[in-house]
Amino acid sequence: MSEFTSTFKPAPVKPIVAFAALEALDIRVGTILKVEEVARSEKLMKLTVSFGDHTRTILAGMRVGGFDLHHRGAGPLPDRAAESQPSAQQRRSVAAATASGEQ
């Protein structure tokens, strides 16, 4: 057995969350309409997201240092819902915007 695998200790399993705690969350699925760079930021992107009955602007720390959409030939986003799972930081950004009541 290698030295790496012999010292590995998995994190303990967290306790089960009560259903009442889940009922307090406002979880929604939206369609990303527009993605823009944030001036003077190396990581923030400004997302315009439609939730059907309303649209929100969400800031997400997801840009890789200095990545420029225009110079990389990425072009506009396709008109479809996001298909990948959000990162932990994106979930925190969405949760912060939802908690602050941003519409």
C-alpha positions, 0 to 999 in steps of 0.5 A: 500500500502506498504512503498516500493511501495509508494516511488518508482519513475520510471526513466524518459523515455529517448528521442528517438535516431536519426536513424543516431546515430544507423547507426554509430554503428557496431553491430555483432553477433558472436560465442564464440569459447573459454573462458579462465581465465585471470591470477591475475584477479578475474572477467575477462574472455578472450573470443575468438569470431568468427564473420565469416570473422574474430576472435577477443579476447574480455575481459569481466568482467563476472567471479564471484570472484575466480570461477575456470572452471576446479575445478567446472567441467564445462568442455568445452563450447559447440560448438554453438552461445551464447544464452543469452543476454549479460550484460551491462558490457559485452556490454561495453567491446565489444563496447570498443574493437570494438571502439579501432579497435581490430581485 
